[in-house]
Amino acid sequence: VQLQASGGGTVQPGESLTLSCVVTGGAFSNNAVSWFRRAPGKQHELVATIRRGGDTAYSDSVKGRFTISRENAKTTVFLQMNNLEPEDTAVYFCKTILNLREFWGQGTLVSVSS
């Protein structure tokens, strides 16, 4: 299983970005996929999860601003990030679990600054 994350960039506060995570090599539609982030000097934070049935969950820090979605036909999970704040600056990773093993993407950098 391989995960390819993309879509990061540098934006100003209040702007939006959409991250993509393409998952290959596994039964995508059966697996939950999560987005994590690691800000400078901080530990990994679980940002959002989408389960195989489409149920979603978010951290309190992004609830109402971020939306996770999936397109099974493209084996891709998206993270729509609106009203970005400087505190959202981090490297964002996507992750899935298959047969009790974790698989991570390589990370994409999101930088929010004025």
Secondary structure in CASP SS format (residue, H / E / C, confidence):
PFRMAT SS
TARGET T0000
AUTHOR 0000-0000-0000
METHOD secondary structure of the structure
MODEL  1
V C 1.00
Q E 1.00
L E 1.00
Q E 1.00
A E 1.00
S E 1.00
G C 1.00
G C 1.00
G E 1.00
T E 1.00
V E 1.00
Q C 1.00
P C 1.00
G C 1.00
E C 1.00
S C 1.00
L E 1.00
T E 1.00
L E 1.00
S E 1.00
C E 1.00
V E 1.00
V E 1.00
T E 1.00
G C 1.00
G C 1.00
A C 1.00
F H 1.00
S H 1.00
N H 1.00
N C 1.00
A C 1.00
V E 1.00
S E 1.00
W E 1.00
F E 1.00
R E 1.00
R E 1.00
A C 1.00
P C 1.00
G C 1.00
K C 1.00
Q C 1.00
H E 1.00
E E 1.00
L E 1.00
V E 1.00
A E 1.00
T E 1.00
I E 1.00
R C 1.00
R C 1.00
G C 1.00
G C 1.00
D C 1.00
T E 1.00
A E 1.00
Y E 1.00
S C 1.00
D C 1.00
S C 1.00
V C 1.00
K C 1.00
G C 1.00
R C 1.00
F E 1.00
T E 1.00
I E 1.00
S E 1.00
R E 1.00
E E 1.00
N H 1.00
A H 1.00
K H 1.00
T C 1.00
T E 1.00
V E 1.00
F E 1.00
L E 1.00
Q E 1.00
M E 1.00
N C 1.00
N C 1.00
L C 1.00
E C 1.00
P H 1.00
E H 1.00
D H 1.00
T C 1.00
A E 1.00
V E 1.00
Y E 1.00
F E 1.00
C E 1.00
K E 1.00
T E 1.00
I E 1.00
L E 1.00
N C 1.00
L C 1.00
R E 1.00
E E 1.00
F E 1.00
W E 1.00
G C 1.00
Q C 1.00
G C 1.00
T E 1.00
L E 1.00
V E 1.00
S E 1.00
V E 1.00
S C 1.00
S C 1.00
END
